[in-house]
Amino acid sequence: MTQKLVVCNDATKRQLLTYVERLDTNKPIEFSFKPFKARRSLSANALYWKWVSIMVTHFNSKGAKYTTEFLHDALKHTFLGYKESPDSKLDIPPQLKDSRTLSTADFCRYMEQVEAWAIDRGCFLPRPEDSAYEKYLQGVR
């Protein structure tokens, strides 16, 4: 039987310590620990791509000729920046950071920046109440 517990506050820390104190030492148990890194949710990802599509339609109605791929790259350029080359001896052009590697919190912060950028340009984006992004925003307020 495998159990997983993410220790992220004093309450979950106490829960882990209580569990360890109650262990039957006649039955060895192996523990392993690693830093927790939550991945973004599928609902946040779906909302992000909906936003990109809405922004493309909005800006193209004003004369732009954007694609979703172009706008996605432009947003990553603006808010995420570029990865450093692991080998300075190689002449590799800078690469955009990948939004797929962001944690849930980092992805939601990225979405906050994208939303503010869109609003500044007159494009208002939907925010469904049940989305992971909305739940994130409620948690940080």
N, C-alpha and C positions, 0 to 999 in steps of 0.2 A: 504494500500500500504506500503510495507516494502522496505526501501532503506538501502544499505550497503555501507560504505565508510571506507577504510583503510587509516588512517592518518599515513603517513610514511615520510613526508618531509614538508617543509614550505608551499609549494603550495597546498597540500591536506589539510593542517591545515587551510589555508586561505579559501579554498573551503567550509570546514565545518562551519567556522565562518560566512561566507557570507550567507550560507543556514540558519543558526540559526537567523541571523539578519533579514531575510526576512519572518520569520514565522508569520503566522496569529495567534496571541495569543487568539483569540476567539475560536480557534479549538485546544484543548490541544493535545500535542504530547508527547509520552513517549520515553525517550532515555535510552539506556543501553550501557555500555562500557566494553570491556574486552581486555586483551592483544592479539595481533594478532599473530597467529602461523600458518604459511603456512606449508602445508604438501608437501611431495615430489610428483612430478608428475609421472603419469603412464609411460611416455616416459623415464624418468630417471630410473625408476625401471626396465623397460624392457631392457634398455641398460646395467644396472648393471648385470642382470642375463645373458645377452648375453656375457658380459665380463667374468663372472665366468665360463660359459661353454667353452669359448675360452681358458681360462687359464687352466682349467682341461684337455682339449685336448692337449695343449702345454706341460704341465708338465708330463702327462701320456705318451706322445711320447718320453719323456726322461727317462722313467722307473718308474715314480711315479704311485701310484694306488689311486688317489684322486677321490672323488665324488663331485658333486656340493655342497651338504650339508656340507661335510667336509671342503671344501675350504671356503665356506661362513662363517662357524664358525671360521675357522682359521683367516680370515680377520677381523671378529668382535673382536676376541681375541687380534689381533695385534693393531688395530686402535681404537676400541671403548671401550675395557676393560670390567669391570664387575660392576654389580649393587651391592650396599650395602644392606645387609639384614635389613629390618625395625625393627627387634627385635633381639638385640644382645644375648638374652637369648636362642634363638632357634639355634640349630646347623644345619643350612641350608648351604649347599655348595654355594659358589659364583656363580651367574648366569650371563651369557653373556648379555651385553646390547643389546637391540633389535633395529635393524636398522629401523624397521617400525615406531618407535616413533620420528625419527629425523625430524626436519624441513627441508624444501627444501634446504636452505643454508647449514645446517649441513650435509645433505645427499650428496650434491655436494662436500663439503670439504672432506667427507669420500671417494667419488669417486676419487678425486684428489690424495689422499693418495694411494688408490688401484692402480690407473694407474701408479703412480711413482714406486710403489713396483713391479708391473708387468714388467715395462720397465727395471728396475734394474736387472731383472732375464731373460731378453731377449725375453719377450713376449710383442708384440706390439698390442695394442687394438684399434679397430675402434672408431672414434668419428664422427657420422653423424652430418652434419651442422645444421640440424633442430631439434636436440635433446635438451631437457631442460637443460642437462648438458652443452652442448656447449654454449647455450644462457647465462647460469649462468657465464661461464668462460669469455665470451665477456663482460658481465656487470661488472666484478670485475677488468678488465684490464684497 
